[in-house]
Amino acid sequence: MSFAHEAADFDDLLAIVAKKRRLSLGLVEKDYWVTHTLWALHGLGLEI
């Protein structure tokens, strides 16, 4: 399995989303990592 953050153009992807949604780049990146963390915790069998 590959993840978006492993791609060489991950920063460009974040910038595109931030611009399209009119959000700060930091907010978009934070949301990505929160989502990724929740996914990983779920994969360990934890329920949130």
N, C-alpha and C positions, 0 to 999 in steps of 0.2 A: 504494500500500500504506500502511496506517496501522498505527501501533504503540500498544501499551497506554500507554506513557509520554507519548504526545501527547494523551491524553484528559484532560479537565478534572478528572475524578474518579479519576485515577491513584492519588493518595495514599489515597483511600478504598478502592480495590481492594487495595492493599498491606495496609492495616489489616485488612480482612476476611480475607485469606489468613493473615496473622500470627495473628489471634485464633483462627481455625478450626483452624490447625495447631499452636497454642500455641508459636509462635516469636517471636523479637524482630522488631520492624518493620525494624530495620537489616539483619538477616540475610535477610529476604525481599527487601528492596530490592537488597541485594548480589547475591543469586542471580539476580534479574531482569537486572541489568546484566551479570553474567558471561555469562549465557545469550545476551543480546542481542549482546554483543561477539563471542562465538564464532560466532554466526550470521552476523554481518557479515564476519568473517574468512573464513568458508567461502564467502560470496558473492563474495569477491575471488579465490577459487580456491586459497586456502591450505588445506592439510590439517593437522589437528592430531591 
